[in-house]
């Protein structure tokens, strides 16, 4: 718990950006070491103002007591990027958050995910599409990521939950705050069947400037982004820009050319987003062609040797030599198993003797 309080102390420094916090953690390895670091060293790394704040942090024991009670009551986890619980795929983006607050669970299978985004002032048509797409995605074992905002986001989360799937909500406030307040029931259900996460410290209100920043995490957690309805100037367009910077696929739903809620998505299509009219088109493009149940049936057939190798693989490429080291087996033995998994359509071989799970599979 001391590490948690040290993080909370550092995150209370407003000018300590995620980039600078990451730099400090890389050098000092823990928030406690940062607080104990030499002042002059800190100045050389992050400047005199931030160094002054770090060296003059006064641990507020009353506040720590309140935070402890809140963390225990809400079962909040504080996960730094060097923890095994931190989603590996999120660390592939630029400016990933060095620490996240989580309620619920982020699982390895959530790496196969699609973000569904759209306007708060959604039409009946847009809400129906959000529910339909989310339901189809989770049927194929895809986790739905969104921002728990009114409109499209809310419907996407409910579409995933009502079809028995997993969903992740990324907040623009602390995870101890429900925003919008009418989504309290939704938030509780997401925590049971996925996760609610934020990079913002506890008690952070839903300030307007927080939402453009959190959008990079929505796109960062997803393999692709589907924009359903959007105005020309909106948070949706901001998320799409983040997605493009992260080399993520962007899909958009064509809409009524006279409707304000479709101007943004129609513009995205003009600028190169992939137009789609069904969830299956997105799944086919991503190479996800079987249902979750069908893929699980394939995995049941793995023998002991295949299972050992399978569990070391992910959706990020890994070299044969590294697999050999991790499993303490010869490259020849590992390669024979890998080729068998490839014949079953569970993995792909990439140039340079690297291997990766197919999108159309999910390891558990």
N, C-alpha and C positions, 0 to 999 in steps of 0.2 A: 504493500500500500504506500510505502514511502516514495517509490518511484512515481506512482500516480500523482501524489501531492507535488512532487518536484516538477512534473510535467504541467500540472495545473498552475503552479507558480510561474513557470516560464511563459506559458500561453496567455497569462494575464498581461504580458508586456505587449502593447498594441503594435509597436513598430518592429517586433521580431517576426519577420515574414517566414513562410515555410522554407524558402531557399536558405535563409540564414540559420534557421533552426537545424535544418539538415546538415549544413556545413559544420555547425558546432557538434552535432551528434556524431558525425563521421570522425571528428578529431578526438572528442572526449568520451564517446561510447555510451554515456548515460546522462540523464538530466541532472542527477546529483553531482556528477563530475563537472558539468558545466557551471553549476552554481558555485563550486569550490575552486574553479580555475583562477589562474593569475589574471589580475585586472589588465595588465599590459598586453598579455596574450589575447585576451578577449577584444581589446581595442583594435589590435592588428587584424582581427578576423571580421568583426561586425561594427566597428566604429565606437567612438567614445560614449555616445548617448545610450546605445543599447547596453554596452558594457557597464555603464553606470547603473542602469536599471537592474541588470542581473546581479551585480555585487551588492545592491541595496534592497534586494528582495527581503522582505520581512515576513516570514511564515505566519500566516494568520490562523492560529490554532482553532479559533471559534469557527472560522470559515471551513477549515479542514474537517472539523467535526461534522458540520452541516453537509459537506461534500461526501464524507464517508457514509452518512446516513442515506443520502440520495443515491449513491452508487450501489449500496447494498439493497435498498428498497427496489430500485429499478433494474438491478442486475446489469449495470453498465460496465462494459469492458473498455479499458484504455489500451490501445494496441499500437505500439511504435512499429516503424517499418522494418526493424530488425527482428521482430517477433515472428515465430512460425505461423501465428494466427493471421498475420497481415496477408491480404490477397496478393499473391505473387504477380499476377497480371496487371494489377494497378501500378506496380513499380516500373512498368515498361513505359509509362508516359512521362513527359517533361513536367516538372513542378508537382510531382505527386505529394500528397500530404505526408509529412514525416510521422504524424501520429493521428489515429482516428478513434473516435468514440463510437461504440457499437452496442446496440441492444438487439438481442437475437443471435443468430449464427450466420457467418459467411462460410459456405462449404466449398470444397474443391470443385464440385460440379457446377457451381455458379460461374465458373470461367466461361461456360457456354451461355452467353446472355445477350439479350438485345434490349436497347433502350427505346422506350416509346415516349415520345414527347409531343407537346402541343399546347395550344392556348388555354388560358384559364376560362375565357369566355367561349367555350366550345359549343357547337351546335349539336342538336340531337343526332344528326348524321355522324359528326366527328366522334361523339361519345360511343355510338354503336360500333364504329370501326375500331376504336381503342379496345373495347371489351372483346370483340371478335378476334382481333389480331393477338391479344394477350392470351386468350383461351387456347388458340391454336398453337402458339409458341410453347406454352407449358405442356401441352399434350405431347410435344416432341422433346420434352425435357429441357427446354430453354428457360432460363431464369429471366424474368422481366424486370428491368431497371427503370426507375422514374424518380420524380422529385416530390411526390405526395402533394402537389399543388392542386388547387381546384381545377375542374374541367377534365382535360384529357388525362393528366397524370393520375387523378383519382380513379377514373374509369379503367385505366390500364392495370392498376394494382388490384382492383376488385375483379377484373376479368381473369387475372392470374389466380387469385385466391379461390374464386368460385369454381374454377376448373381443377382445383387440387394441386396447383403448382407453387413454385417458389417465386418470391419477388423481393427486391431490395429498393428501399427508399433512401435517397440522399437529401439531407435537410440543409436549409440555409440558416439554421439556428442550432442551439444545443439539443442533444437527443433527449434531454429532460423536458423539452417544450414541444407541445403539439401545435403545429401550424399548418393549415388553418385549424382553429379549435374544433370545428365540426367534424374533423377527421379522426377524432380520438378512437372510435371503434375500429376504424381502418388501421390506425397505427398499432393497436393491440394485436390485430390479426396478422399484420406484416411481421411483427416481432415473433409470433408463434410459427410462422411459415417462411422465414427469411430473415431479413435484418433491416434495421433502421440505423443509418450511419451519418456521421458528421465530422468534419475537421475542426469545427468550432467548439470551444470549451463550454463547460456546463454553465447554464444560466445565460447563454448568449441569446439575445432576442432576435427575431427574424427581420434584421435590418435590410433595407433594399440593396445595399452594396454587397451583401453576402451571396446573393443568388447568382450573379454572373460568375463569381469565383467557384461556387459549388458545382456549376455546370460542367467544369472540366472533369470532375469525378464521375458524374453521370455517364458521360461519353467514355471516360477512362475505364470504367468497370465493364463496359459492353463491347461486344465484337462488332456491332453495327448499331446505327441509329435510324429509327423510323419516325419521321415527322408527319403528323396527321393533319393538324390545322395550325396555321401561324400567321400572324400579321407581319408586315414587312420589317417592322422594328419591334423585336420581341426577344424574350429569353430563349425561345426556340432557335432563333437565328444565331444567338450567341453560342448555344450548345453545339450547333452544327459547325460553327467555326472551330471550336475546340476539337470536334470529331475529325475534321479535315486535317488539322494540325497533327493529330495523333494517327493519321493514316487509317481511319476507320471508314467503312462503307456507310454511305448516307442514302436512305430511301425516302421517298416523299409520296404522299397520296395526292393525286390530281384533284382539284376542286373547282367549284363554280367560279368562273372568271369575274363575276360581279360581286362576290362575297369577300368582305374584308378578311375573314378568317382563312381564306384560301390564297390570298395574295402572296404570302410568304412561301408557302409550299409550291405554288406554281412558279414563283421566281427561282426557287431552289432547283426545280426541274430544268428550267431554262439554263441554269448555270452548271448543270451536270449531274445533279442528284438522279438516282435511278427511280423512274416512276413505277409504282406497283399498285395493283388493285386487289391483291389478296395476300394473306400471310404466307401461303404456300410459295408464292413467287420469291419472297424474302428467304424462306428456308431453302428453297432449291438453289438460289444464288449462293448461299453460304455452305451448301453441300450437306444440309441436314435433311435427310430424306426418309427417315424411319421414325416411328413413334418411340417414346421412352421405353415402353414395354418390350418392343422388338429388340432394342439395343440391349436391354437388361438380359433378355433371353440369350443373346450371343455371349454375353459375359459369363453366364452360368456355365457355359461349355469350356471355359478355360481350365487347363490342368494346372498343377501346382507350380511348375516351372514358368508357364505363361503368366500366371497370376503375379509371381514375384517381379517379373520384368514389367508387366502392365502397371503395377502400383507405383513404379518409379517414373513412369512416363506422364506427360501432361500435354497441354496444348501449346506449350513453348518448346521449341526444338532442343534436343539434348544429344550430345555426341556419344557415339558408341563407347569411346574410351572412358567417359565419365560414368556411364552405366556399368561398365566392367569394374571400375573402382568401387562404386557404391555397393555392388552386389558381391564383390570379391570372387568374381568368376572370369574365366578367360573370354576374350573378345569373340573367339570362335563359337563358344557355347552360347553366348548372348545373341550373336548374330543369327544363329540357327533358330532361336526362339522368335527373334524379331521378324524374320522372314515368314515364319508361320503365322504370326499375328497380322502381317501385311497381306498374306494370302486370304485371311479371313475378313479382310477389309476393315480392320480395327485401327490400323496405323498407316502412316505414310513415311517413306524414306525420302529425305531431302539431300541435296548435294553436300558433299563433305562428310558423309557417314553420320548424318544427323537424323533423328527419328522424332516423330510427333504423332499424338493421337489425332485421328480424324475428327472433324467437327461432328460427324455423324455417330460419335460414340461418347459415352460419359462414364468415367471410372468412378467407382465408389469405394 
